[in-house]
Amino acid sequence: MIVSFDNVLTSDELAAIRRQLSYADWERGISAGPQARLVKKNLQIPENSDVLRDLRVIIMRALNRTPEVMSALLPFKIIPPNFNRYTVDDSHYGKHIDGTLRPLPDGSYLRTDVSATLFLSEPDEYDGGELKITDTFGEQRVKLAAGSLIAYPSGSLHEVTPVTRGERLGCYMFMQSLVRDAEKRRLLYEMDNALRRLRATQGEDQAELVQLTGTYNNLVRLWSEC
């Protein structure tokens, strides 16, 4: 399932992130497996950066307060978000599939079920730089407004096309979902969306709605892995 979310960041949060990124140190992106490194040509903030902790706090707060993101992705663990920068000189990330296991700060590992990109530059600030994802429905090209998030299965073949003008800033992250199977996550997301619409029009105490909500929660209980 490929799903996008508008306005994950407020305008104030976006401005604060952009301001801190303008002072950040950048280095050639190397946080990838041996095969992906061959096609990776971008910049990222190193782990020892002074600004990285504050930036991550802003991103995680934004994710946690966005119920649509929680509903669609059902995150169990999230790799601390990182930031990348594409310019004309460091302009693209060729076709690749994200690595299956990623180390966490505590020494454990996360299985990558979902990859996500939070766009931090407006589309008219750069040419090229599209996120191109290939899935069972074909090829999709994504270039969202700043503050918007796109999430997709980590096992999808994807790339960032070359930037030919301007600068593309983004935040990327990997998640292990409570529900490993992408099709089950899609069904749960559709069901939760329908339930939230029903609550808005019918109220919370309708007997059938209570029963359906119980069914949703029991499916999560049945399909979750923790």
LOLUM-635605 format. One line per 4 residues: number of its first residue (from 0); their letters; for each residue z, x, y of N, C-alpha, C, O, CB. Coordinates in steps of 0.1 Angstrom, whole numbers, plus 2048, in hexadecimal, padded with zeros to 3 digits. Glycine has a CB too. Example, Ala and Ser with C-alpha at 12.3 -4.5 7.8 and 13.67 -1.06 7.14 Angstrom:
% residues 2
0) as) 84E:884:7C7:84E:87B:7D3:84E:884:7DF:855:88E:7DF:85A:871:7D3; 847:880:7EA:847:889:7F5:84F:881:800:850:886:80B:839:88D:7FA
This chain:
% residues 226
0) mivs) 800:808:7F4:800:800:800:800:809:80C:809:811:80E:80C:7F6:800; 7F6:806:815:7F6:80D:822:7FA:802:82C:7F5:7F8:82D:7E8:812:826; 804:806:834:80A:7FC:83E:80E:803:84B:813:80E:84A:816:7F5:837; 80B:7FC:856:80F:802:863:818:7F9:86A:81A:7ED:868:802:804:86B
4) fdnv) 81F:7FF:874:82A:7F9:87C:828:7FD:88A:828:809:88D:838:7FC:876; 827:7F3:893:826:7F6:8A1:833:7F8:8A8:83D:7F2:8A3:81E:7EB:8A8; 834:800:8B2:840:801:8BB:84D:804:8B3:857:7FE:8B6:842:7F4:8C3; 84C:80E:8AA:858:812:8A4:861:81A:8AE:86D:819:8AD:854:81C:898
8) ltsd) 85B:821:8B7:862:827:8C2:861:81F:8CE:857:819:8D1:85C:835:8C4; 86C:81F:8D6:86B:819:8E3:864:823:8ED:862:82F:8E9:87A:816:8E9; 860:81E:8F8:85A:827:902:863:832:907:85E:83D:909:855:81E:90E; 870:82F:908:879:83A:90C:87B:844:901:87B:850:904:887:833:90F
12) elaa) 87B:840:8F4:87C:849:8E9:870:852:8E9:871:85E:8E7:87F:842:8DC; 864:84C:8EA:858:853:8E9:857:85D:8F5:853:869:8F2:84C:84A:8EA; 85B:85A:901:85B:863:90C:865:86F:909:862:87A:90C:85F:85C:919; 871:86C:904:87A:876:901:875:880:8F6:877:88C:8F8:888:870:8FC
16) irrq) 86F:87B:8EC:869:883:8E2:85E:88C:8E7:85D:898:8E5:864:87B:8D6; 855:886:8EF:84A:88D:8F5:84F:899:8FE:84A:8A4:8FE:840:884:8FD; 85A:896:905:860:89F:90E:865:8AB:906:863:8B7:90A:86B:899:917; 86D:8A8:8FC:872:8B3:8F4:867:8BB:8EC:869:8C7:8EB:87C:8AE:8EA
20) lsya) 85D:8B4:8E8:852:8BC:8E1:84B:8C5:8EB:846:8CF:8E6:848:8B2:8DB; 84B:8C2:8F7:844:8CB:901:84B:8D8:903:845:8E2:907:843:8C4:90F; 858:8D8:8FF:860:8E5:900:862:8EC:8F2:867:8F7:8F2:86D:8E2:906; 85D:8E5:8E8:860:8EA:8DB:857:8F6:8D7:84C:8F8:8DD:85D:8DF:8D0
24) dwer) 85C:8FF:8CE:854:90A:8C9:84D:904:8BD:852:8FC:8B5:85E:916:8C4; 840:909:8BB:838:904:8B1:833:910:8A9:832:91B:8AE:82B:8FC:8B6; 831:90E:89C:82B:918:893:821:912:88A:821:906:888:836:920:88B; 818:91B:885:80E:916:87C:814:90F:870:81D:914:86A:805:922:877
28) gisa) 80F:903:86D:815:8FB:862:814:901:855:809:904:850:80F:8ED:863; 81F:903:84E:81F:909:841:827:900:836:827:904:82B:825:917:841; 82C:8F5:83B:835:8ED:831:82C:8E5:828:82B:8D8:82A:83F:8E4:839; 825:8EB:81F:81C:8E4:816:81B:8ED:809:81F:8F9:809:80E:8E2:81C
32) gpqa) 816:8E7:7FF:814:8EE:7F2:809:8F8:7F4:801:8F8:7FD:812:8E5:7E7; 807:901:7EA:7FD:90B:7EA:7EE:906:7ED:7E7:90B:7F4:7FD:913:7DE; 7EB:8FB:7E6:7DE:8F5:7E7:7DC:8EF:7F5:7D2:8F1:7FC:7DC:8EA:7DD; 7E6:8E7:7FA:7E5:8E1:807:7E4:8EB:812:7DE:8E8:81C:7F1:8D7:809
36) rlvk) 7EB:8F6:811:7EB:900:81B:7DD:906:81E:7DB:90A:829:7F5:90C:818; 7D5:905:814:7C7:90A:816:7BF:902:820:7B6:907:826:7C0:90A:809; 7C3:8F5:822:7BC:8EC:82A:7C4:8E8:836:7C0:8DF:83E:7B7:8E0:823; 7D0:8ED:838:7D9:8E9:843:7D7:8F3:84F:7D9:8FF:84E:7E7:8E9:83E
40) knlq) 7D3:8ED:85A:7D2:8F4:866:7D8:8EC:872:7D0:8E5:879:7C3:8F8:869; 7E5:8ED:873:7EB:8E6:87E:7F8:8ED:882:7FB:8F8:87D:7EF:8D7:87A; 800:8E8:88B:80C:8EE:890:818:8E5:88C:816:8D9:88C:80C:8F2:89F; 823:8EB:88A:82F:8E2:887:83B:8E9:88D:83B:8F5:890:831:8DF:878
44) ipen) 846:8E1:88F:852:8E7:894:85A:8ED:889:85C:8E7:87F:85B:8DC:89B; 85E:8FA:88A:866:900:880:873:8FA:87E:879:8F5:887:867:90F:882; 879:8FC:872:886:8F6:86F:891:8FC:878:89C:8F5:879:889:8F9:860; 890:908:87D:89B:90E:885:899:90A:894:8A0:90F:89C:89B:91D:884
48) sdvl) 891:900:897:88F:8FC:8A5:89B:8F5:8AB:8A2:8ED:8A3:883:8F3:8A6; 89F:8F8:8B7:8AA:8F2:8BD:8A9:8E3:8C0:8B2:8DB:8C0:8AD:8F8:8CA; 89C:8DE:8C1:89A:8D0:8C4:898:8C7:8B8:898:8BB:8BA:88D:8CF:8CD; 897:8CD:8AC:893:8C5:8A1:89E:8BB:89D:89B:8AF:89A:890:8CE:895
52) rdlr) 8AB:8BF:89E:8B5:8B5:89A:8B5:8A9:8A3:8B6:89E:89D:8C3:8BC:89B; 8B5:8AB:8B0:8B5:89F:8B9:8A9:896:8B7:8AA:88A:8B7:8B5:8A4:8C7; 89D:89C:8B4:891:894:8B2:892:88C:8A5:88E:880:8A5:885:89E:8B1; 898:892:89B:89A:88B:88E:8A3:87F:890:8A1:875:889:89F:894:883
56) viim) 8AE:881:897:8B7:876:89A:8B0:86A:8A0:8B2:85E:89C:8C3:87A:8A2; 8A7:86C:8AA:8A0:862:8B0:897:85A:8A6:897:84E:8A6:897:867:8BC; 890:862:89E:887:85C:894:88E:854:88A:88A:848:887:87F:867:88D; 899:859:885:8A0:852:87A:8A7:845:880:8A7:83B:879:8AB:85B:874
60) raln) 8AC:845:88C:8B2:839:892:8A7:82F:894:8A9:823:891:8B8:83C:8A0; 89B:833:898:890:82A:899:88C:823:88C:88A:817:88C:884:830:8A0; 88B:82B:881:888:826:874:893:81C:870:88F:811:86A:886:831:86A; 89F:81F:871:8AA:817:86C:8AB:80A:873:8B0:800:86D:8B7:81F:86D
64) rtpe) 8A7:809:87F:8A8:7FC:887:89B:7F4:885:89A:7E9:88B:8AB:7FF:895; 891:7F8:87D:884:7F1:87C:884:7EA:86E:881:7F1:864:878:7FB:87E; 888:7DE:86D:889:7D7:860:87C:7D7:858:87C:7D7:84C:88E:7C9:861; 871:7D6:85F:864:7D6:858:861:7E3:850:85C:7E2:845:858:7D3:862
68) vmsa) 865:7EE:856:864:7FB:84F:86D:7FB:843:868:7FF:838:867:807:859; 879:7F7:844:882:7F7:839:87D:7EE:82E:87E:7F1:822:890:7F3:83D; 878:7E2:832:873:7D8:828:867:7DD:820:866:7DB:814:86F:7CB:82F; 85E:7E4:827:851:7E8:821:853:7F4:818:84D:7F5:80E:847:7EB:82C
72) llpf) 85C:7FD:81C:85C:80A:816:869:80C:80D:869:814:804:85C:815:820; 873:804:810:880:805:808:884:813:805:886:817:7FA:87E:7FD:7FB; 886:81B:810:889:829:80F:896:82B:808:8A0:825:80C:888:830:81C; 897:834:7FF:8A3:839:7F9:8A8:846:7FF:8B3:848:803:8A2:83A:7E9
76) kiip) 89E:84F:800:8A0:85C:807:894:85F:810:889:85B:80D:8A2:868:7FC; 897:866:81B:88D:86A:824:88E:879:827:899:87D:82B:88D:861:831; 883:880:825:883:88E:82A:886:88F:839:880:887:840:876:896:826; 88E:897:83E:890:898:84C:882:899:853:87A:8A2:850:899:8A4:850
80) pnfn) 87F:890:85C:872:890:863:86E:89D:869:877:8A4:86F:871:884:86D; 861:8A0:869:85D:8AC:870:851:8A8:87A:84D:89D:87A:858:8B7:866; 84D:8B1:882:843:8AE:88C:837:8B8:88B:839:8C4:889:84A:8AF:89A; 82C:8B2:88E:820:8BB:88E:817:8B9:89A:819:8AF:8A2:817:8B8:881
84) rytv) 80F:8C3:89C:807:8C3:8A8:7F9:8C8:8A4:7F7:8D2:89E:80D:8CC:8B3; 7EF:8C1:8A9:7E1:8C4:8A6:7DA:8C6:8B4:7DB:8BE:8BC:7D9:8BA:89E; 7D4:8D2:8B5:7CC:8D5:8C1:7BE:8D9:8BD:7BB:8D9:8B1:7D3:8E0:8CA; 7B5:8DC:8C6:7A8:8E0:8C3:7A8:8ED:8BA:7A0:8EF:8B2:79F:8E3:8D0
88) ddsh) 7B2:8F6:8BD:7B3:903:8B6:7BA:901:8A8:7B6:907:89E:7BA:90D:8BE; 7C3:8F8:8A7:7CA:8F5:89B:7C8:8E6:898:7D1:8DE:89C:7DA:8F9:89B; 7BD:8E3:892:7B7:8D5:895:7B7:8CC:889:7B5:8C0:88B:7AA:8D7:899; 7BB:8D0:87D:7B9:8C6:872:7C1:8CA:866:7C7:8D5:865:7AA:8C6:86E
92) ygkh) 7C2:8C0:85D:7C8:8C2:850:7BF:8BC:846:7BD:8B0:845:7D7:8BC:84F; 7B8:8C5:83E:7AE:8C0:835:7B3:8B7:829:7BF:8B5:829:7A7:8CC:82F; 7AA:8B3:821:7AE:8A9:816:7B9:8AF:80D:7B7:8BA:809:7A2:8A5:80E; 7C3:8A7:80A:7CE:8AC:802:7D6:8A0:7FD:7D5:895:802:7D7:8B6:809
96) idgt) 7DE:8A2:7F3:7E8:898:7EE:7F6:89F:7F0:7F8:8AA:7EC:7E5:894:7DF; 7FF:897:7F6:80D:89D:7F8:814:8A1:7EB:812:89A:7E1:815:893:800; 81B:8AB:7EC:823:8B0:7E0:82C:8A5:7DB:832:89E:7E3:82A:8BD:7E3; 82E:8A5:7CE:837:89B:7C8:845:89C:7CB:84C:892:7CD:834:89B:7B9
100) lrpl) 84A:8A8:7CB:859:8AB:7CD:85B:8B3:7DA:854:8BD:7DC:85F:8B2:7C1; 864:8AF:7E2:868:8B6:7EE:876:8B9:7EE:87F:8B1:7EB:864:8AE:7FB; 87A:8C6:7F2:888:8C9:7F3:890:8C2:7FE:88A:8C1:809:88A:8D8:7F4; 89C:8BE:7FC:8A5:8B9:806:8AF:8C3:80B:8B1:8CD:804:8AC:8AC:801
104) pdgs) 8B5:8C2:817:8BE:8CC:81C:8CA:8CE:812:8CF:8D9:813:8C3:8C7:829; 8CE:8C4:80A:8D9:8C7:801:8D6:8CE:7F4:8DE:8CF:7EC:8E0:8B9:7FE; 8C9:8D2:7F3:8C5:8D9:7E7:8BF:8D0:7DC:8B9:8D5:7D3:8D0:8E0:7E1; 8C0:8C3:7DE:8B9:8BA:7D4:8AB:8B8:7D8:8A6:8BE:7E2:8C1:8AC:7D4
108) ylrt) 8A4:8AF:7D0:896:8AD:7D3:893:89E:7D5:89A:896:7D0:88D:8B3:7C7; 889:89B:7DC:884:88E:7DF:876:88C:7D9:86E:895:7DA:884:88B:7EE; 874:881:7D2:867:87E:7CC:85F:877:7D8:864:86D:7DD:868:874:7C0; 854:87B:7DB:84C:875:7E6:844:869:7E1:83A:86A:7DA:842:880:7EC
112) dvsa) 84A:85D:7E4:843:851:7E2:83A:84C:7EE:82F:847:7EC:84D:846:7DE; 840:84F:7FA:839:84A:806:838:855:810:842:85D:812:841:83E:80C; 82D:857:816:82B:860:821:829:858:82E:823:84D:82D:81F:86A:81F; 82D:85D:839:82C:855:845:829:85E:851:82E:86A:852:839:84D:848
116) tlfl) 821:859:85B:81E:860:867:822:857:873:81E:84B:873:810:864:868; 82A:85C:87C:82E:855:888:825:85C:893:828:867:897:83D:856:88B; 81C:854:899:814:859:8A3:81B:85B:8B0:823:852:8B4:807:850:8A6; 81A:866:8B7:821:869:8C4:817:86B:8CF:81C:86D:8DB:82A:875:8C2
120) sepd) 80B:86C:8CD:800:86D:8D7:7F8:860:8D8:7F6:85A:8CD:7F7:879:8D5; 7F4:85C:8E4:7EC:850:8E5:7DD:854:8E0:7D9:85F:8E1:7EB:84B:8F3; 7D6:84A:8DA:7C9:84D:8D5:7BF:853:8DF:7B6:85B:8DB:7C3:840:8CF; 7C1:84F:8EC:7B7:855:8F6:7BB:863:8FB:7B4:868:903:7B6:84B:902
124) eydg) 7C6:868:8F6:7CA:876:8F9:7C3:880:8F1:7C3:88C:8F4:7D9:877:8F8; 7BC:87C:8E7:7B5:886:8DE:7A9:880:8D7:7A9:874:8D5:7BE:88C:8D4; 79F:888:8D4:794:883:8CC:795:889:8BE:79B:894:8BC:786:888:8D2; 790:882:8B4:793:886:8A6:7A1:883:8A2:7A7:87A:8A8:78F:895:8A4
128) gelk) 7A6:88B:899:7B4:88A:895:7B8:87D:88E:7C3:879:88E:7BD:88B:8A1; 7AE:877:888:7B1:86B:880:7B8:86E:873:7B4:878:86D:7A4:862:87E; 7C1:866:86F:7C7:867:861:7BE:85F:858:7BC:853:85A:7D6:862:861; 7B8:866:84F:7AE:860:846:7B4:85F:838:7B7:869:832:7A0:867:846
132) itdt) 7B6:853:833:7BC:851:826:7B3:84A:81C:7AC:841:820:7C9:848:828; 7B2:850:810:7A9:84A:806:7B2:843:7FB:7BB:84A:7F5:7A0:855:7FF; 7B0:836:7F9:7B8:82F:7EF:7AF:827:7E6:7A3:829:7E7:7C3:827:7F5; 7B4:81E:7DF:7AC:816:7D5:7A2:80C:7DD:799:807:7D7:7B5:80E:7CC
136) fgeq) 7A5:80A:7EA:79C:801:7F2:792:809:7FA:78C:803:802:7A5:7F8:7FB; 792:816:7F8:788:81E:7FF:78F:827:80A:79B:829:809:77E:815:806; 787:82B:814:78C:834:81E:791:82D:82A:789:824:82F:782:83F:821; 79D:830:82F:7A1:82A:83B:7A4:835:846:7AA:83F:842:7AE:821:839
140) rvkl) 7A0:832:852:7A2:83C:85D:7AC:835:866:7AB:82A:86B:795:83F:865; 7B7:83D:86A:7C2:838:871:7C4:841:87E:7C5:84D:87D:7CF:837:868; 7C5:83A:889:7C9:840:896:7D0:836:89E:7CA:82E:8A5:7BC:846:89D; 7DD:837:89E:7E6:82C:8A3:7EB:830:8B1:7EA:83C:8B5:7F1:829:89A
144) aags) 7F0:826:8B8:7F6:828:8C5:803:830:8C3:809:830:8B9:7FA:81B:8CC; 807:838:8CE:813:840:8CD:81F:837:8CB:820:82C:8D1:815:848:8DA; 828:83B:8C2:834:833:8BE:832:82A:8B2:83B:824:8AE:837:82B:8CA; 825:82B:8AC:822:823:8A1:822:82B:894:820:837:895:815:81C:8A2
148) liay) 825:825:889:827:82C:87C:81D:827:872:81B:81B:871:836:82A:877; 818:830:86A:810:82D:85E:816:833:852:81A:83E:852:801:832:860; 817:82B:847:81D:82F:83B:813:82D:82F:80C:822:830:82B:828:838; 813:836:826:809:835:81B:80E:83C:80F:817:844:810:7FB:83A:81F
152) psgs) 809:839:803:80E:840:7F7:80C:84F:7F8:801:853:7FB:807:83A:7EA; 816:857:7F4:814:865:7F5:80A:86B:7EB:805:876:7EE:822:86C:7F2; 807:863:7E1:7FC:868:7D8:7EE:865:7DC:7E5:868:7D5:7FE:861:7CB; 7EC:860:7E8:7DF:85D:7EE:7D9:86A:7F3:7DF:872:7F9:7E0:852:7F9
156) lhev) 7CC:86B:7F1:7C4:876:7F7:7C3:873:806:7BE:868:80A:7B6:878:7F0; 7C6:87D:80F:7C6:87A:81D:7C3:887:825:7C4:892:81F:7D3:873:822; 7C0:886:831:7BD:891:83A:7BF:88D:848:7BF:881:84B:7AF:897:837; 7C0:897:851:7BF:895:860:7B3:89B:864:7B1:8A7:863:7CC:89A:867
160) tpvt) 7AA:893:86A:79D:898:86E:79E:8A2:87A:7A8:8A0:881:793:88D:871; 795:8AB:87C:796:8B5:887:798:8AE:895:791:8A5:898:78A:8BE:887; 7A1:8B4:89D:7A2:8B0:8AB:798:8B8:8B3:798:8C4:8B2:7B1:8B2:8B0; 790:8B1:8BB:786:8B7:8C2:788:8B7:8D1:782:8BE:8D9:778:8B1:8C0
164) rger) 793:8B0:8D5:797:8AF:8E4:7A5:8AB:8E4:7AA:8A2:8DD:78E:8A6:8EC; 7AD:8B2:8ED:7BB:8AD:8EF:7C5:8B2:8E5:7C2:8BD:8DE:7BB:89F:8F0; 7CF:8AB:8E3:7DA:8AF:8DB:7E0:8A2:8D3:7E2:898:8D9:7E6:8B6:8E3; 7E2:8A4:8C6:7E7:899:8BE:7F5:89D:8B9:7F7:8A7:8B2:7DE:896:8B2
168) lgcy) 7FF:896:8BE:80D:898:8BA:811:88D:8B0:80E:881:8B2:816:898:8C6; 819:891:8A6:81D:887:89C:82A:88B:895:82E:897:896:812:885:892; 830:882:88F:83C:884:887:839:880:879:833:875:877:849:87C:88C; 83B:888:86F:838:885:861:845:886:859:84E:88D:85B:82D:88F:85B
172) mfmq) 845:87E:84E:850:87D:845:84C:878:838:842:872:836:85B:873:84B; 855:87B:82E:853:877:820:85F:86F:81B:86B:872:81F:850:883:817; 85D:865:813:868:85C:80F:867:85A:800:85D:859:7FA:867:84F:816; 873:859:7FA:875:854:7EC:879:846:7ED:884:843:7F3:87E:85D:7E4
176) slvr) 872:83D:7E7:875:82F:7E8:87F:82A:7DD:87F:830:7D3:868:826:7E8; 887:820:7E0:88F:81A:7D6:887:814:7CB:88B:814:7BF:898:80F:7DC; 87B:810:7CE:871:80A:7C5:865:813:7C4:85D:815:7CD:86D:7FB:7C9; 864:81A:7B8:85A:825:7B7:84C:81F:7B7:843:825:7BD:85D:82C:7AA
180) daek) 84A:814:7B0:83D:80E:7AF:837:808:7BC:83E:7FF:7C1:83D:804:7A3; 82C:80D:7C0:826:808:7CD:823:7F9:7CD:824:7F3:7D7:81A:810:7D1; 81E:7F4:7C2:81A:7E6:7C1:826:7DD:7C1:826:7D3:7C7:812:7E4:7B4; 831:7E2:7BB:83E:7DA:7BC:843:7DA:7CA:848:7D0:7CF:848:7E0:7B2
184) rrll) 842:7E5:7D1:846:7E6:7DF:83E:7DC:7E7:843:7D5:7F0:845:7F4:7E5; 831:7DB:7E5:828:7D2:7EC:82D:7C4:7EA:82D:7BC:7F4:81A:7D4:7E8; 82F:7C0:7DE:833:7B2:7DB:841:7AF:7E1:842:7A4:7E7:835:7B0:7CB; 84A:7B8:7E1:857:7B6:7E7:855:7B4:7F7:85C:7AC:7FD:861:7C1:7E4
188) yemd) 84D:7BD:7FC:84A:7BC:80B:844:7AF:80F:849:7A8:819:841:7C7:80F; 83B:7AA:807:835:79D:80A:83F:792:809:83F:788:811:829:79A:801; 847:793:7FE:851:788:7FC:85C:788:808:860:77E:80C:858:78A:7EF; 860:794:80C:86A:795:816:864:790:824:86B:78A:82B:86F:7A4:818
192) nalr) 858:793:826:851:78E:833:851:77F:833:854:779:83D:843:793:834; 84E:779:827:84D:76A:826:85B:765:828:85D:75A:82F:847:766:819; 865:76B:822:873:766:823:878:767:832:87F:75E:837:87C:76E:81A; 874:772:839:879:773:847:872:768:850:878:763:859:876:781:84C
196) rlra) 866:765:84D:85F:75A:854:865:74D:851:867:745:85B:850:75A:851; 869:74A:845:86F:73E:841:87D:73D:848:881:732:84D:871:73D:832; 885:748:848:892:747:84F:890:744:85E:898:73C:863:899:755:84D; 886:749:864:884:746:872:881:738:875:884:733:880:878:74F:877
200) tqge) 87A:731:86C:876:723:86E:880:719:867:881:70E:86C:868:721:86A; 886:71D:85C:88E:713:854:89D:716:855:8A5:70D:850:889:714:846; 8A1:721:85A:8AF:724:85A:8B3:72C:84E:8AB:72E:844:8B7:718:85C; 8C0:730:84D:8C4:738:842:8CA:730:836:8CB:735:82B:8CF:741:847
204) dqae) 8CE:723:838:8D6:71D:82E:8CE:713:825:8D4:70C:81D:8E1:715:835; 8C1:713:826:8B9:70A:81E:8BB:70F:80F:8B9:71B:80C:8AA:70A:822; 8BD:706:806:8C0:70A:7F8:8B5:712:7F2:8B8:71C:7EB:8C3:6FD:7F0; 8A9:70D:7F4:89D:714:7EE:89C:723:7F3:898:72C:7EC:890:70C:7F0
208) lvql) 89F:724:800:89D:731:806:8A8:73A:801:8A6:746:7FF:89E:730:816; 8B4:735:7FF:8BF:73D:7FA:8BB:742:7EC:8BE:74D:7E8:8CC:735:7F9; 8B5:739:7E4:8B1:73C:7D6:8A6:747:7D6:8A7:751:7CF:8AC:730:7CF; 89C:746:7DF:892:74F:7E0:897:75D:7E5:892:767:7E0:886:74A:7E9
212) tgty) 8A0:75D:7EE:8A6:769:7F3:8AD:770:7E7:8AD:77C:7E6:8B0:767:7FE; 8B4:768:7DF:8BB:76E:7D3:8B1:774:7C9:8B3:77E:7C4:8C3:763:7CC; 8A5:76D:7C8:89B:773:7BF:895:780:7C4:893:789:7BD:88F:768:7BE; 893:780:7D1:88F:78D:7D7:899:798:7D5:895:7A3:7D0:88D:78B:7E7
216) nnlv) 8A5:796:7D7:8B0:7A0:7D5:8B1:7A4:7C6:8B3:7B0:7C3:8BD:79B:7DA; 8AF:79A:7BD:8B0:79E:7AF:8A4:7A6:7AB:8A5:7AE:7A2:8B1:791:7A7; 898:7A4:7B1:88C:7AC:7AE:88F:7BA:7B3:88B:7C4:7AC:880:7A6:7B4; 894:7BC:7BF:898:7C9:7C3:8A2:7D0:7BA:8A0:7DC:7B6:89E:7C9:7D2
220) rlws) 8AB:7C8:7B5:8B5:7CE:7AC:8AF:7D2:79F:8B2:7DC:799:8C0:7C3:7A9; 8A5:7CA:79A:89E:7CC:78E:895:7D8:78F:894:7E0:785:896:7C0:789; 88E:7DA:79A:884:7E4:79B:889:7F1:7A2:882:7FC:7A1:879:7DF:7A3; 894:7F1:7A8:899:7FD:7AF:89E:807:7A5:8A2:804:79A:8A4:7FA:7B9
224) ec) 89E:814:7A9:8A2:81F:7A0:8AF:826:7A3:8B2:830:79D:897:829:7A0; 8B7:820:7AC:8C4:827:7AF:8CF:81E:7AB:8DB:822:7AC:8C5:82B:7BE
